[in-house]
Amino acid sequence: MAATSKQPVPPTLVSTVTGEIATVVVGPSKKRHLIHKDLICHHSGYFRKAYDRQKGLWKNPDQIFTLEDVDVDVFNLFVHWLYTQDIPCNTYAEIYHMMGWNNGDQVNFKDILLKARTFGHRFLAVGFRRVVHNIYVEGCKIKAIE
């Protein structure tokens, strides 16, 4: 009989929203993200291990984690996925709204997806990496803005 790997049990909604908040500072612009610690630790082996090994990292009063070399748009996509478990990409309007971009912004969403897949691999966010990979390979079914 093959051994099965145990998936971590997801935190309950109540324990997540009443739990601790961690600040993740991202990119050279030092964009601050406030994220429920239970949620990011559940979906990222990297953050889960950082919490287990570096208790002081999360127990400091500010609970700040700095990722200077991570693209802010990629992390925004990760945070969107953390809280919704979805990456909608049916229209450009939907993508721009999700990412907080303006219509005039020149952004290549495929590049963001490719960087996001690398992010998922680096930060051991298997579910996120899988979703991003599938969207990248299958392609977004993007319709023009109406």
C-alpha positions, 0 to 999 in steps of 0.5 A, spaced: 500 500 500 502 506 498 503 511 503 499 518 502 502 524 504 498 528 509 495 535 506 495 540 512 488 541 514 486 548 512 484 553 518 477 555 519 474 561 517 473 564 524 480 562 526 483 565 520 479 572 521 480 572 528 488 570 528 494 574 527 496 579 521 502 579 518 505 584 514 509 582 508 513 588 505 514 586 497 519 589 492 523 595 491 517 600 492 516 596 499 509 595 498 505 593 504 501 587 504 497 585 511 495 578 510 492 573 515 498 569 518 494 562 518 492 563 511 499 564 508 502 559 512 497 554 510 498 555 502 505 556 502 510 551 505 515 557 505 511 561 510 509 555 514 517 553 515 519 560 516 513 560 522 516 554 525 523 555 524 523 562 526 518 563 531 521 570 533 520 572 526 512 572 527 512 574 534 515 580 533 510 586 535 510 588 527 510 581 524 514 584 518 516 579 513 520 583 507 521 580 500 525 585 496 526 581 490 519 579 489 515 583 483 509 587 487 504 585 481 506 577 482 505 578 490 498 582 488 496 576 484 498 571 489 494 575 495 488 575 490 488 567 489 489 566 497 483 570 499 479 567 493 482 561 490 481 564 483 484 567 478 479 570 473 481 572 466 475 572 462 476 579 460 481 585 460 477 589 464 476 583 469 484 582 469 485 590 470 480 590 476 483 584 479 490 587 479 488 594 480 491 597 474 489 602 470 486 601 463 492 605 460 497 601 464 502 597 459 502 590 462 503 583 459 499 579 463 502 572 460 509 575 463 506 576 470 503 569 470 510 566 468 513 570 474 507 568 478 509 560 477 516 561 479 514 565 485 509 559 487 515 554 486 520 558 490 515 559 496 512 552 496 505 555 494 503 548 490 496 550 489 497 557 486 503 554 482 498 549 479 493 554 477 497 559 474 501 554 470 494 551 468 492 558 466 499 560 462 499 553 458 491 553 456 491 561 455 486 566 458 480 566 454 480 573 454 474 577 451 475 584 449 473 590 453 466 592 452 
